[in-house]
Amino acid sequence: MAAAGAGRLRRAASALLLRSPRLPARELSAPARLYHKKVVDHYENPRNVGSLDKTSKNVGTGLVGAPACGDVMKLQIQVDEKGKIVDARFKTFGCGSAIASSSLATEWVKGKTVEEALTIKNTDIAKELCLPPVKLHCSRKEGMRNSLNASMEVC
């Protein structure tokens, strides 16, 4: 049962990652003035960077790579016995928008149940960060949903 729970948590964390909007690698050279101050803030002062103990039974880890964009993101969530996400950490290799989106996503999921976190859409993150629609093309919602569902097995 513990192995099944770990797999479910892993899928939940992966699903969260796949909801984060990402930029194509070619946009890395865009001038900083084109980024909204919210993106710059999360890029320069990212929240919740790091890792959680992946061997813990209530921690799920998701890893997403987007070949078209060149971004790689790892997201971990820790879920308590009541099904609330009590901590979230990320590591992202990619553009400023990918880092900012990951940072914001970790802030938003903390304190929510897995079900509540599943209601967060990549478009919600993009709207909060004032990202233009072109920066959503690498988002894949289904992976985030699968990863969050995985965390429910542990609870």
MOKAWO-V21391 format. One record per helix or strand of 3 or more residues. SS is the DSSP state (hx for helix, st for strand). FROM is the first residue (numbers start at 1). TO is the last residue. If there is no record, write none. Layout:
SS & FROM & TO
SS & FROM & TO
//
This chain:
hx & 2 & 18
hx & 25 & 29
hx & 32 & 34
hx & 37 & 44
st & 59 & 66
st & 71 & 79
st & 84 & 93
hx & 96 & 109
hx & 114 & 118
hx & 122 & 129
hx & 133 & 136
hx & 141 & 151
//
